[in-house]
């Protein structure tokens, strides 16, 4: 039997407001975890997020707004606060698509060919020079052009990047970096040049198109360590509707990543009921992961990375891992000691976190943890997905019925229990060495 979004949401509202029914149970210690994180509640949330009504939660669709409203309602029901005293749990931002009109540059009074200039900007008109306060960077021969350039674009700095002429044949590929941008006031200018100019100037014109998006963010303020943050996250967008196959055209995304989002909501309810977090906990459901991780990019711009002590990003936990039940893996396991801390807190349980068994797939860089990890935050993704043989990944068959909800509930409980020392401020994972990510 299928449940619609509206029917499940109405049932949730009725139950939560019935006489004698508390909106959020308060628990006294972690041994009460089953009263909050249980299969019945996990299934309720999953059924809403993966319902046909959501039509695959595609970025920019009306249905993704419907999903955001549901997540925000759950955060409110849990008793979370909004981020930065906002009036809403929705962290709204804009995606920008700049349409190129013209560009020119002069280095030490020598004009540069327009084909050797690429301007990444959200402004319709840009007129800058060596007195504008821009930092100068260099892309040298042998550097990874796309990876380094992408990191510079996401640095949130005004930059003039001088690109070695050994990249002449591939320089034009950098234009892909401006196909979709998170709206910001900073600009990055790439110029193909072998010189280090003392004087320079750049002018550019673009037609700017904007589209609105929103993460959903809830906060549980800490007690003694309010200025230190622990982040639990997952992305709530998926890939929408496609060509019908056997009468089905909706990519429900039950595992990818309604499962992770369900985990975030359950963890919010658990820690809000426990009421003993010394560090501030931030719960966030990201948008636009499937089209480039833009929700997490925007979120990271709102955070001081030095104050984020750990990030638990949850991605596809609805199926058994390659090791079977009561197990999951951590991407980038070797980059910090966070996995060791989690294992210590899980001592005495049957659950095991393993290192990522799919290193060639570069999963550490492919999910929403990557943006903060590149800023040094011990930010890891927790998953159970068998990436080499997962039969429903990005398929129309990614339905709730394909999930092991009992095992998924155990994964969520394991994340809750394994994070207790970090949330309590007793353990602090080592930082990611940024130079190792280049």
Beta strands, then each sheet from edge to edge (+ up, - down):
strand 1: 81-82
strand 2: 90-107
strand 3: 110-112
strand 4: 117-120
strand 5: 125-129
strand 6: 135-139
strand 7: 159-163
strand 8: 181-182
strand 9: 188-192
strand 10: 200-220
strand 11: 225-235
strand 12: 241-245
strand 13: 248-250
strand 14: 279-286
strand 15: 308-314
strand 16: 327-330
strand 17: 352-355
strand 18: 379-383
sheet 1: 1+ 10- 2+ 3-
sheet 2: 1+ 10- 5+
sheet 3: 1+ 10- 14+ 11+ 15+ 18+ 16- 17-
sheet 4: 1+ 10- 2+ 8-
sheet 5: 4+ 9- 7- 6-
sheet 6: 12+ 13-
end
